[in-house]
């Protein structure tokens, strides 16, 4: 029994021991679970905390700032205005915002975000300019994408439908607008448009404009009210210094071939410039590739090769002279022969010979392009400046106008004076961009306070060109009884100068007044001799009248003996 008792006692102890071990194992398992749960909770808490400091980066895409203005407003995420971004700026925007209904889209701003109105965001760079209509500031011609081909006329205040744009500056301003209207399509520089019709129609100086408008259309050359008086920029061209007073000898296409002789004459005389013919009516100075393209007859009539002409022009430049290239524009028998469809004609289309000349129409944009392309080509041969002569319609056309038998080929219903000014605006834009000055020759009559019958109006021309050159040759003025103006060169030229300076005060961006002076003996009785004394009177008259831009000697033959006779008066 004792064995059995011992045996029972031992068994009980074993059972007790097993129970204790089981409890220990269960306690350890629970602890592990608790530890795991705590670690999970800590991990979750850590993740939450990490997310607070490291939020998920949303997916972004590239877009552009779009606006009707040059900039678009930018806000912080609370809706407070931060500033603005230039139109056309590239941004990274949050796709989730753009795909949702948010009215403001987040865009990357450094390490954070800013917000931009949905309307001011686009994926298409061509759509960044949200402008439908602009308005022409001045009457002018549109051009093609290259800027070389003049197109349809637009009038001041005309609405132009925006079809695109050509470039933005760093502030989001459009550089050039692509537009269309019922007359055609093309490009126009931003400086020549305004955003509202009211702004475009406003005059730069209304009191001054009213003075012009009151003059009306006295002689059929156009209403002064229809011309442009908004100032044009005439900055000095780097590396191309125009003398304050130009003192120039004129050389025709034959004379330039003897450049050395004229240089010897001019040395030490006070002469500081030369005017050299590029083309003078039918007299063509060199074989121009531009002429070959537009007017083969002119090319065939050339007096010299391009290389020979360039060499002689360069002699003048190398000697330190300011060199002006002269081109007759709307008087061209060669172009009339090659393209009669460009020429002022009768009603059957036959070119009219008026005042012994044929006249390509100043309304014709292809003529504009030809003469400006020629100017650019020639300028590159060594000229500082291009001077346009015959920037007018023919004198002597009145009888045809009265009879109704003349076709000016006036496509856009412009006045004569509008056509002249608009040609100069087009040519000046291209020449200035290429680094050359532009000047224009006008009749002495143009200094009067009216638009001339041939379409010249001093304030409208002076406002565009860098130098305006009247031609107040004393023997071109009519006698008043026994009084012959050519016998009084000082008084005649002084009276012109006073009138010219009065016109200068009527434009906000006047040109230099650089005048042609008579350097030949009078062609009317008693055929007065013009020597050093007479030319000295002309020069003194200009200076006394305030015409300080200088003078040029007109002698059609470029007579070196005459120049030698008078050169002492030209210092």
C-alpha positions as CSV (number, residue, x, y, z in Angstrom):
1,X,0.0,0.0,0.0
2,X,2.9,2.2,0.8
3,X,4.3,1.7,-2.7
4,X,1.0,2.5,-4.1
5,X,0.7,5.5,-1.9
6,X,4.2,6.7,-2.9
7,X,3.2,6.1,-6.5
8,X,0.1,8.3,-6.1
9,X,1.9,11.1,-4.4
10,X,4.5,11.2,-7.2
11,X,1.8,11.2,-9.9
12,X,0.1,14.2,-8.2
13,X,3.3,16.1,-8.2
14,X,3.9,15.4,-11.9
15,X,0.4,16.6,-12.7
16,X,1.0,19.8,-10.7
17,X,4.3,20.4,-12.4
18,X,2.8,19.9,-15.8
19,X,0.0,22.4,-14.9
20,X,2.5,25.0,-13.8
21,X,4.5,24.6,-17.1
22,X,1.4,25.0,-19.2
23,X,0.5,28.2,-17.4
24,X,4.0,29.6,-17.9
25,X,3.8,28.8,-21.7
26,X,0.4,30.5,-21.9
27,X,1.7,33.6,-20.1
28,X,4.7,33.9,-22.4
29,X,2.4,33.6,-25.5
30,X,0.2,36.4,-24.3
31,X,3.2,38.6,-23.6
32,X,4.4,38.0,-27.2
33,X,1.0,39.0,-28.5
34,X,0.9,42.1,-26.4
35,X,4.4,43.0,-27.5
36,X,3.5,42.5,-31.2
37,X,0.4,44.6,-30.7
38,X,2.3,47.4,-29.1
39,X,4.9,47.3,-31.8
40,X,2.2,47.4,-34.4
41,X,0.6,50.3,-32.7
42,X,3.9,52.1,-32.4
43,X,4.5,51.4,-36.1
44,X,1.1,52.8,-37.0
45,X,1.7,55.8,-34.9
46,X,5.1,56.3,-36.4
47,X,3.7,56.0,-39.9
48,X,1.1,58.6,-39.1
49,X,3.7,60.9,-37.6
50,X,6.0,60.3,-40.6
51,X,3.2,61.0,-43.0
52,X,2.6,64.3,-41.3
53,X,6.2,65.3,-42.1
54,X,6.5,63.4,-45.4
55,X,3.2,63.6,-47.2
56,X,2.7,61.7,-50.4
57,X,3.8,63.6,-53.6
58,X,0.9,63.9,-56.0
59,X,1.5,63.2,-59.7
60,X,2.1,66.4,-61.8
61,X,2.2,67.3,-65.5
62,X,3.7,70.3,-67.4
63,X,1.4,73.2,-68.4
64,X,1.5,76.9,-69.2
65,X,0.2,80.1,-67.7
66,X,-2.6,81.5,-69.9
67,X,-4.2,84.9,-69.6
68,X,-5.8,87.8,-71.4
69,X,-3.3,90.0,-69.5
70,X,0.4,89.8,-69.5
71,X,0.4,88.0,-66.1
72,X,-1.9,85.7,-64.1
73,X,-2.5,85.8,-60.3
74,X,-1.1,83.1,-58.1
75,X,-2.5,82.2,-54.6
76,X,-1.4,80.2,-51.6
77,X,-3.4,77.2,-50.5
78,X,-5.5,79.3,-48.2
79,X,-6.5,81.6,-51.0
80,X,-4.3,84.5,-50.2
81,X,-2.7,86.3,-53.2
82,X,1.0,85.5,-53.5
83,X,1.8,87.5,-56.7
84,X,1.7,86.7,-60.4
85,X,3.3,84.6,-63.1
86,X,4.1,85.9,-66.6
87,X,1.8,84.6,-69.4
88,X,3.5,81.7,-71.1
89,X,5.5,80.5,-68.0
90,X,5.8,76.7,-67.8
91,X,4.5,75.2,-64.6
92,X,4.1,71.7,-63.1
93,X,0.5,71.3,-62.0
94,X,-1.2,68.6,-59.9
95,X,-3.1,66.2,-62.2
96,X,-5.6,65.2,-59.5
97,X,-6.7,68.8,-59.2
98,X,-7.0,69.3,-62.9
99,X,-9.0,66.1,-63.3
100,X,-11.4,67.1,-60.6
101,X,-13.8,70.0,-60.1
102,X,-11.4,72.3,-58.3
103,X,-11.5,75.9,-59.5
104,X,-7.9,76.4,-58.5
105,X,-5.2,74.1,-59.5
106,X,-2.1,73.5,-57.4
107,X,1.2,74.1,-59.1
108,X,4.7,73.3,-57.8
109,X,6.2,76.2,-55.9
110,X,9.7,75.3,-54.7
111,X,9.1,72.5,-52.1
112,X,5.5,73.3,-51.7
113,X,2.5,74.4,-53.8
114,X,0.8,77.6,-55.0
115,X,-2.6,77.7,-56.7
116,X,-3.7,79.2,-60.0
117,X,-7.1,79.6,-61.4
118,X,-8.2,76.8,-63.7
119,X,-8.9,79.4,-66.4
120,X,-5.3,80.4,-66.3
121,X,-3.8,77.0,-67.1
122,X,-3.4,75.3,-70.5
123,X,-1.5,72.3,-71.9
124,X,-1.2,74.1,-75.2
125,X,1.4,76.9,-75.5
126,X,-0.4,78.3,-78.6
127,X,-3.4,79.0,-76.3
128,X,-1.6,81.0,-73.6
129,X,-2.8,84.3,-75.1
130,X,-6.5,84.6,-74.3
131,X,-7.2,87.6,-76.4
132,X,-9.8,87.5,-79.2
133,X,-9.5,91.1,-80.6
134,X,-7.0,93.9,-80.8
135,X,-7.3,97.3,-82.4
136,X,-4.9,99.0,-84.8
137,X,-3.2,102.1,-83.3
138,X,-2.3,103.6,-86.6
139,X,-3.1,103.3,-90.3
140,X,-0.5,101.0,-91.8
141,X,0.0,97.6,-93.6
142,X,0.1,94.2,-92.1
143,X,3.1,92.1,-93.1
144,X,3.7,88.4,-93.6
145,X,5.4,86.1,-91.0
146,X,8.9,87.1,-92.3
147,X,8.0,90.8,-92.0
148,X,9.2,91.3,-95.6
149,X,5.9,91.2,-97.6
150,X,3.5,94.0,-97.0
151,X,-0.1,93.1,-97.0
152,X,-3.5,94.7,-96.6
153,X,-4.0,98.2,-95.1
154,X,-5.6,98.6,-91.7
155,X,-7.0,101.8,-90.4
156,X,-6.7,103.5,-87.0
157,X,-9.1,101.9,-84.5
158,X,-9.9,98.9,-86.8
159,X,-10.8,95.7,-85.0
160,X,-8.4,92.8,-85.8
161,X,-9.3,89.3,-84.9
162,X,-6.4,87.5,-83.1
163,X,-5.4,84.2,-84.8
164,X,-2.1,83.7,-83.0
165,X,1.0,85.4,-81.7
166,X,4.7,85.5,-82.5
167,X,6.7,85.5,-79.3
168,X,6.4,86.7,-75.7
169,X,8.9,88.7,-73.7
170,X,10.0,87.9,-70.2
171,X,7.0,89.8,-68.7
172,X,4.4,87.9,-70.8
173,X,3.8,90.7,-73.3
174,X,3.1,89.7,-76.9
175,X,5.8,90.8,-79.3
176,X,3.8,90.5,-82.5
177,X,0.2,89.6,-83.1
178,X,-1.1,87.4,-85.9
179,X,-4.4,88.9,-87.0
180,X,-7.1,88.9,-89.6
181,X,-9.8,91.3,-90.8
182,X,-12.1,91.5,-93.7
183,X,-9.3,92.9,-95.9
184,X,-6.8,90.1,-95.3
185,X,-4.5,88.7,-92.7
186,X,-1.0,89.1,-91.4
187,X,1.2,90.2,-88.5
188,X,1.4,93.5,-86.7
189,X,3.9,94.6,-84.0
190,X,2.5,94.9,-80.5
191,X,3.5,98.6,-80.4
192,X,1.0,99.3,-83.1
193,X,-2.1,97.8,-81.4
194,X,-4.2,98.6,-78.3
195,X,-6.5,96.3,-76.3
196,X,-9.6,98.5,-76.7
197,X,-11.1,100.5,-79.5
198,X,-11.2,103.6,-77.3
199,X,-7.5,103.4,-76.6
200,X,-6.7,102.8,-80.3
201,X,-8.8,105.8,-81.5
202,X,-7.3,108.2,-78.9
203,X,-4.9,110.7,-80.4
204,X,-1.4,111.1,-78.8
205,X,-1.9,114.9,-78.7
206,X,-5.5,115.8,-79.4
207,X,-4.9,119.6,-79.6
208,X,-2.2,119.0,-82.2
209,X,-4.4,116.5,-84.1
210,X,-7.2,119.0,-84.3
211,X,-4.8,121.5,-85.9
212,X,-4.0,118.9,-88.6
213,X,-7.6,117.9,-89.0
214,X,-8.7,121.5,-89.6
215,X,-6.5,121.6,-92.7
216,X,-8.6,119.0,-94.5
217,X,-7.8,118.0,-98.1
218,X,-7.0,121.2,-99.9
219,X,-5.5,119.9,-103.2
220,X,-6.6,116.3,-103.5
221,X,-3.6,114.7,-101.9
222,X,-5.6,113.5,-98.9
223,X,-7.2,114.7,-95.7
224,X,-4.7,115.6,-93.0
225,X,-7.1,114.1,-90.5
226,X,-6.5,110.6,-92.0
227,X,-2.8,110.5,-91.3
228,X,-0.9,109.2,-88.3
229,X,0.7,111.4,-85.7
230,X,1.6,108.9,-83.1
231,X,5.3,109.2,-82.3
232,X,7.7,106.7,-83.7
233,X,10.9,105.6,-81.9
234,X,14.1,106.9,-83.6
235,X,16.9,105.6,-81.4
236,X,20.5,106.1,-82.3
237,X,21.8,102.9,-84.1
238,X,24.9,101.5,-82.3
239,X,27.9,101.6,-84.6
240,X,26.2,103.9,-87.0
241,X,26.7,107.6,-86.1
242,X,24.8,110.2,-88.0
243,X,26.5,113.6,-87.9
244,X,24.5,116.3,-86.2
245,X,25.0,118.5,-89.3
246,X,25.5,116.6,-92.5
247,X,27.5,118.5,-95.2
248,X,27.3,116.4,-98.3
249,X,28.2,116.3,-101.9
250,X,25.9,114.5,-104.3
251,X,27.4,111.8,-106.6
252,X,25.4,110.3,-109.4
253,X,25.9,106.7,-110.7
254,X,28.6,107.8,-113.1
255,X,30.4,110.1,-110.6
256,X,30.8,107.4,-107.9
257,X,33.1,105.6,-110.3
258,X,35.6,108.4,-109.8
259,X,35.3,108.4,-106.0
260,X,39.0,109.1,-105.6
261,X,38.7,112.5,-107.4
262,X,35.8,113.6,-105.2
263,X,37.7,112.4,-102.1
264,X,40.7,114.5,-103.0
265,X,38.4,117.5,-103.5
266,X,36.5,117.0,-100.2
267,X,39.6,116.5,-98.0
268,X,40.0,119.2,-95.4
269,X,37.0,121.1,-96.8
270,X,34.5,120.5,-94.0
271,X,32.5,118.1,-96.2
272,X,31.6,115.1,-94.0
273,X,29.2,113.1,-96.1
274,X,28.3,112.0,-99.6
275,X,24.9,111.2,-101.2
276,X,25.4,108.4,-103.8
277,X,22.7,107.3,-106.3
278,X,21.6,103.7,-106.2
279,X,19.0,104.3,-108.8
280,X,17.7,107.6,-110.2
281,X,14.8,107.0,-112.6
282,X,16.3,105.1,-115.5
283,X,19.9,105.6,-114.3
284,X,20.9,102.4,-112.5
285,X,24.2,102.5,-110.6
286,X,25.0,98.7,-110.3
287,X,23.7,95.3,-111.4
288,X,21.5,94.4,-108.5
289,X,20.3,90.9,-107.9
290,X,17.1,92.4,-106.4
291,X,16.5,94.2,-109.7
292,X,17.2,91.0,-111.6
293,X,14.3,89.5,-109.6
294,X,11.8,92.4,-109.8
295,X,12.8,94.4,-112.8
296,X,15.2,92.7,-115.3
297,X,15.1,95.9,-117.5
298,X,16.8,97.9,-114.7
299,X,19.3,95.1,-114.1
300,X,20.2,95.2,-117.8
301,X,20.7,99.0,-117.7
302,X,23.3,99.0,-114.8
303,X,26.4,101.2,-115.2
304,X,28.6,99.1,-113.0
305,X,28.9,95.7,-111.4
306,X,27.9,95.2,-107.8
307,X,31.5,94.6,-106.9
308,X,32.8,97.7,-108.6
309,X,30.1,99.8,-107.0
310,X,30.7,98.4,-103.5
311,X,34.4,99.1,-103.9
312,X,33.8,102.8,-104.6
313,X,31.2,103.2,-101.8
314,X,33.7,101.6,-99.4
315,X,36.3,104.1,-100.4
316,X,34.1,106.8,-99.0
317,X,33.4,104.9,-95.9
318,X,37.0,104.0,-95.3
319,X,37.9,107.7,-95.6
320,X,35.6,108.5,-92.7
321,X,32.6,109.9,-94.5
322,X,28.9,109.3,-93.7
323,X,27.4,107.8,-96.9
324,X,23.8,108.0,-98.0
325,X,22.3,105.9,-100.7
326,X,19.6,107.5,-102.8
327,X,16.7,105.6,-104.4
328,X,13.9,107.0,-106.5
329,X,10.8,105.1,-105.6
330,X,7.6,105.9,-107.5
331,X,9.2,107.1,-110.7
332,X,10.6,104.1,-112.6
333,X,10.3,103.5,-116.3
334,X,12.1,100.2,-116.1
335,X,9.6,98.7,-113.6
336,X,6.8,100.2,-115.8
337,X,8.2,98.3,-118.8
338,X,8.5,95.0,-116.8
339,X,5.3,95.3,-114.8
340,X,2.8,97.6,-116.4
341,X,0.1,96.2,-114.0
342,X,1.9,98.0,-111.2
343,X,1.8,101.4,-112.9
344,X,-0.7,104.3,-112.8
345,X,-2.7,103.9,-116.0
346,X,-5.7,104.9,-118.0
347,X,-9.0,103.1,-117.5
348,X,-7.9,100.4,-120.0
349,X,-4.8,99.6,-118.0
350,X,-2.3,101.3,-120.3
351,X,0.4,103.1,-118.3
352,X,0.2,106.8,-118.4
353,X,3.2,109.0,-119.0
354,X,2.7,111.9,-116.7
355,X,5.3,114.8,-116.6
356,X,7.4,112.8,-119.0
357,X,7.7,109.8,-116.6
358,X,6.0,106.5,-115.8
359,X,4.8,106.1,-112.2
360,X,4.6,102.7,-110.4
361,X,1.7,103.3,-108.0
362,X,2.4,104.2,-104.4
363,X,-0.6,102.1,-103.5
364,X,1.0,98.9,-104.8
365,X,2.6,96.8,-102.0
366,X,4.8,94.9,-104.4
367,X,6.5,98.1,-105.4
368,X,7.0,98.9,-101.7
369,X,8.7,95.5,-101.2
370,X,10.9,95.9,-104.3
371,X,12.2,99.3,-103.4
372,X,12.8,98.2,-99.7
373,X,14.5,95.0,-100.7
374,X,16.8,97.1,-103.0
375,X,17.5,99.5,-100.2
376,X,18.5,96.7,-97.8
377,X,20.7,95.0,-100.5
378,X,22.4,98.3,-101.3
379,X,22.8,99.4,-97.7
380,X,24.9,96.3,-97.0
381,X,27.4,97.5,-99.6
382,X,28.5,100.2,-97.3
383,X,25.8,102.8,-96.7
384,X,24.9,104.4,-93.4
385,X,21.5,105.5,-94.6
386,X,19.0,105.1,-97.4
387,X,17.3,108.2,-98.8
388,X,14.1,107.7,-100.7
389,X,13.3,110.3,-103.4
390,X,10.1,110.6,-105.4
391,X,8.0,109.4,-102.5
392,X,4.9,110.9,-104.1
393,X,2.3,110.7,-106.7
394,X,2.9,112.5,-110.1
395,X,2.4,116.2,-110.3
396,X,0.5,117.0,-113.5
397,X,-2.2,114.3,-113.0
398,X,-5.0,116.8,-112.3
399,X,-6.3,116.8,-115.9
400,X,-6.7,113.0,-115.8
401,X,-8.4,113.2,-112.4
402,X,-10.8,115.9,-113.5
403,X,-11.7,113.8,-116.6
404,X,-12.0,110.6,-114.6
405,X,-9.6,108.8,-116.9
406,X,-6.9,107.7,-114.4
407,X,-6.5,104.5,-112.5
408,X,-4.2,104.8,-109.5
409,X,-4.7,101.1,-108.6
410,X,-5.9,102.0,-105.2
411,X,-6.9,98.7,-103.7
412,X,-7.8,99.8,-100.2
413,X,-9.3,103.2,-100.8
414,X,-6.4,105.1,-99.2
415,X,-5.5,108.7,-99.8
416,X,-2.3,109.6,-101.6
417,X,-0.8,110.9,-98.4
418,X,-1.7,107.8,-96.5
419,X,0.0,105.6,-99.1
420,X,3.2,107.7,-98.9
421,X,3.3,107.6,-95.1
422,X,2.5,103.9,-94.9
423,X,5.2,103.0,-97.3
424,X,7.7,104.9,-95.1
425,X,6.4,103.2,-92.0
426,X,7.0,99.8,-93.6
427,X,10.4,100.7,-95.0
428,X,11.6,102.4,-91.8
429,X,10.7,99.3,-89.8
430,X,12.8,97.1,-92.0
431,X,15.8,99.4,-92.4
432,X,16.0,100.3,-88.7
433,X,15.9,96.6,-87.7
434,X,18.8,96.0,-90.2
435,X,20.8,98.9,-88.6
436,X,20.4,101.7,-91.2
437,X,18.8,105.2,-91.1
438,X,16.1,106.3,-93.5
439,X,15.4,109.7,-95.0
440,X,12.9,111.1,-97.4
441,X,13.0,113.9,-100.0
442,X,10.1,116.3,-100.4
443,X,9.1,119.3,-102.5
444,X,9.9,122.7,-101.1
445,X,6.1,123.3,-101.2
446,X,5.7,120.6,-98.6
447,X,6.8,123.0,-95.9
448,X,3.5,124.8,-96.3
449,X,0.6,124.0,-93.9
450,X,-1.4,121.7,-96.2
451,X,-1.3,118.2,-97.8
452,X,0.2,118.7,-101.3
453,X,-1.6,117.4,-104.4
454,X,1.1,114.7,-104.8
455,X,0.5,113.3,-101.3
456,X,3.3,114.8,-99.3
457,X,2.5,116.3,-95.8
458,X,5.6,117.4,-93.9
459,X,4.4,116.5,-90.3
460,X,3.3,113.0,-91.4
461,X,6.6,112.2,-93.2
462,X,8.8,113.9,-90.6
463,X,7.2,111.8,-87.8
464,X,8.4,108.5,-89.5
465,X,11.9,109.2,-91.1
466,X,15.2,110.0,-89.5
467,X,15.9,113.0,-91.8
468,X,13.5,114.9,-94.0
469,X,15.0,116.7,-97.0
470,X,13.2,119.6,-98.6
471,X,14.2,120.8,-102.1
472,X,13.7,124.6,-101.9
473,X,15.7,125.4,-105.1
474,X,15.3,129.1,-105.6
475,X,14.8,128.7,-109.3
476,X,11.9,126.3,-108.7
477,X,9.8,129.1,-107.1
478,X,7.5,131.3,-109.3
479,X,8.3,134.9,-109.9
480,X,6.0,137.5,-108.2
481,X,5.9,140.3,-110.7
482,X,9.5,141.5,-111.0
483,X,10.6,139.6,-107.9
484,X,12.5,136.5,-108.9
485,X,13.2,134.2,-105.9
486,X,16.3,132.7,-107.6
487,X,17.9,136.2,-107.5
488,X,17.5,136.1,-103.7
489,X,18.8,132.7,-102.5
490,X,19.2,133.8,-98.8
491,X,15.6,135.1,-98.5
492,X,14.1,132.2,-100.5
493,X,15.8,129.5,-98.5
494,X,15.2,131.3,-95.2
495,X,11.5,131.6,-95.8
496,X,11.4,127.9,-96.6
497,X,13.4,127.1,-93.4
498,X,11.0,129.1,-91.2
499,X,8.0,127.2,-92.7
500,X,9.8,123.9,-92.3
501,X,10.5,124.5,-88.6
502,X,6.9,125.5,-88.0
503,X,5.9,122.1,-89.5
504,X,8.5,120.4,-87.3
505,X,6.7,121.7,-84.2
506,X,3.6,119.9,-85.4
507,X,4.9,116.4,-84.9
508,X,5.8,114.5,-81.7
509,X,8.8,112.7,-83.3
510,X,10.3,115.1,-85.8
511,X,13.1,114.1,-88.1
512,X,16.4,116.0,-88.6
513,X,15.9,118.8,-91.2
514,X,18.6,118.2,-93.8
515,X,18.0,120.2,-96.9
516,X,19.0,120.0,-100.6
517,X,20.5,123.3,-101.8
518,X,20.8,124.6,-105.4
519,X,24.3,123.9,-106.6
520,X,23.8,124.8,-110.3
521,X,23.3,128.0,-112.2
522,X,19.6,129.1,-112.4
523,X,17.7,127.6,-115.2
524,X,15.4,130.7,-115.5
525,X,16.2,134.2,-116.8
526,X,18.5,135.9,-116.1
527,X,20.2,132.5,-115.5
528,X,22.0,133.7,-112.4
529,X,25.3,132.2,-111.7
530,X,25.4,130.2,-108.4
531,X,28.9,130.3,-107.0
532,X,30.4,130.2,-103.5
533,X,28.6,133.4,-102.4
534,X,25.1,132.1,-103.4
535,X,25.7,128.7,-101.8
536,X,27.0,130.4,-98.8
537,X,23.8,132.4,-98.6
538,X,21.7,129.2,-98.8
539,X,23.7,127.5,-96.0
540,X,23.5,130.6,-93.8
541,X,19.8,130.9,-94.4
542,X,19.2,127.3,-93.2
543,X,21.2,127.8,-90.1
544,X,19.6,131.1,-89.3
545,X,16.1,129.5,-89.7
546,X,17.0,126.7,-87.2
547,X,17.4,124.0,-89.8
548,X,20.4,122.5,-88.2
549,X,20.5,119.0,-89.7
550,X,22.7,120.0,-92.6
551,X,22.6,120.3,-96.3
552,X,23.3,118.4,-99.6
553,X,24.4,119.9,-102.8
554,X,22.1,119.2,-105.7
555,X,23.9,119.2,-109.0
556,X,22.4,116.5,-111.3
557,X,25.7,116.1,-113.2
558,X,27.8,116.0,-110.0
559,X,30.0,118.6,-111.7
560,X,33.4,118.4,-110.0
561,X,34.4,121.8,-111.3
562,X,31.2,123.4,-109.8
563,X,31.9,121.6,-106.5
564,X,35.5,122.9,-106.6
565,X,34.1,126.5,-107.1
566,X,31.7,126.4,-104.2
567,X,33.3,124.1,-101.7
568,X,34.7,126.9,-99.6
569,X,31.2,127.9,-98.7
570,X,30.3,124.4,-97.4
571,X,32.4,124.2,-94.3
